[in-house]
Amino acid sequence: MEECFRWYGPDDPVPLDHIRQAGATGIVTALHEIYDGSAWPEAAISERKQTIERAGLAWSVVESIPVHNAIKIRNAERDRYVGWYKDSIRALARCGVHLICYNFMPVLDWTRTDLMYRLPSGGYALRYDALDFAAYDLFVLKRPRGEDSYAPAQIRAAEERFRAMDAAKIGRIERNLIAGLVARERSFDRPGFLDALKEYEGVTPDDLRSSLVAFLREVVPVAEEVGSRLCIHPDDPPFSLYGLPRIVSAASDLRYILAAVPSAANGLTFCTGSLGARADNDLVACVKEFGPRIHFAHLRNVARESDGSFCEADHLGGSTNMPAVIIALMREQERRIAEGRADWRIPMRPDHGHLLADDIGKERINPGYSLIGRLKGLAEIRGVMHGAAALSAGA
């Protein structure tokens, strides 16, 4: 697989030179300064691409062109934002960038309650604590009808957890949940967040699914026309939050999306951490079933807990058999080579590394995207890939 690294542009605390030192060859990035749904200017795309290439790297994957909320709820502004999305696909293609990861999560995308969870090793990880989340949702945010999302025992436990929280912890959880994490498209204060949730009142999973399919039926033909591919990222976490529908969470969701628009340009970002947060997702089976439409992979691991909580684990640790997933992806590449596909190689990146060693205490760190933790993850993944290749060759 092509070894890539996420980079958040010129303001990223991790410079391109350090990424090259890690051994990666591809960059996964976006015009992160343009998150309002407007079209990306070709000049800005070209300039970012040249910056990457001057560092001896390639812009391998766009992550992401944001899908504006108007597209998800299909309001009066929807068509304008879909048109701008098409313009961005075309502009990227003219600059030679053809692989686009995106997500379709409503209001917020990836969500964690704790960005500095202390590990037994002394490092720090990202964590989603289901009880902390429920305590915030029910007793701090006080979302209308929030109790409908929880069983009575969960509500009692959440209230007990809330009563044990001090103001500092409540403020920290709120910042993590709604004020904005790296690569999020939107940021809120508490009243603004409640207003955003109101936009989805009455929106069912079927409604959101219909919006996604309608969007794909418009943008996939454009991607086909310019030789580009789209790959949807799973929900993170892969279950409903704040009573909102999430429709890219299980194998059945992936199956539906691929069947609804049966084009090679409509593919998947295979995120082992997002899908792996649910015990009912068999990741190796997913690779075998959806392999031809997997255009990009996020390789990370989570340690699942019985109440729905999870913590970012070592890349080869956690609840997912990562070596088995890596081998399955490599076999998919072999199948593509035998088929004669030019796009046989799957770009992948290590994701959500631990905060380790000299990165601890640095003033500027993007949570989950420090250098050393991801370098460690990339080295572990690379070791599996090289070992598997040697065994396959009979070494």
Secondary structure, DSSP 8 states (H G I E B T S, - for coil): -EEEEE---TT-SS-HHHHHHTT--EEEE--TT--SS----HHHHHHHHHHHHHTT-EEEEEE-----HHHHHT-TTHHHHHHHHHHHHHHHHHTT--EEEE---SS--S--SEEEEE-TTS-EEEEE-HHHHHHHHHHTS--TTGGGGS-HHHHHHHHHHHHT--HHHHHHHHIIIII--TT-S----HHHHHHHHHTTTT--HHHHHHHHHHHHHHHHHHHHHHT-EEEE---SSSS-STT----SSSHHHHHHHHHHS--TTEEEEEEHHHHHTSTT--HHHHHHHHGGGEEEEEE-EEEE-TTS-EEEE-TT-SSS-HHHHHHHHHHHHHHHHHHT-TT---EEEE-S--B-GGGTT-S---TT--HHHHHHHHHHHHHHHHHHHHHHTT-
